[in-house]
Every structure is written in structure tokens, then in C-alpha cells.
Amino acid sequence: MGRIRGKEIRNATIEVLKRYKTLFNDNFENNKEALNKVITAQKRNRNKIAGFITKLAKSKAIEEFIIEHSSK
């Protein structure tokens, strides 16, 4: 069983990826630094968002995730 991400993390990830998709890749450390430049969030939430983006990038699912959640 996997970990469940809260709506706040998912929604923040959607908004960040819609605006700044080109800044992120499958490297967690790079994603953390890019998020520091883009948003102001608590360290814990920033790391959760960066981890979720990294997971999506590794599975090449960023495009699908944005499309699926943009209509909601």
C-alpha cells in the first residue's frame, strides 16, 4: 500500500506544474531548489511537493496528471 497525499499537496503540485513545468525533472534535489525559487512554503510541504513531482517525472506521468486534474 502506498502513502496517500493530501488534497493540499496534490492541488499545490497541480498549480506549480501548470505554471512551471519546464523547471522540474526526476531529480529530487533540483526540484527542491526550483520550488524554493517558485513558491514560499514550509520546508515539510516543499519536500512533499518536490517528492511528488519527482515521482511523476520518473514515471513520465506529469502530462497525464496535469490533464487529468485540470478539468476538476
PyMOL commands that set and color helices and strands:
alter all, ss='L'
color gray80, all
select helices_A, chain A and resi 7-23+28-38+43-58+62-70
alter helices_A, ss='H'
color red, helices_A
deselect
rebuild
show_as cartoon
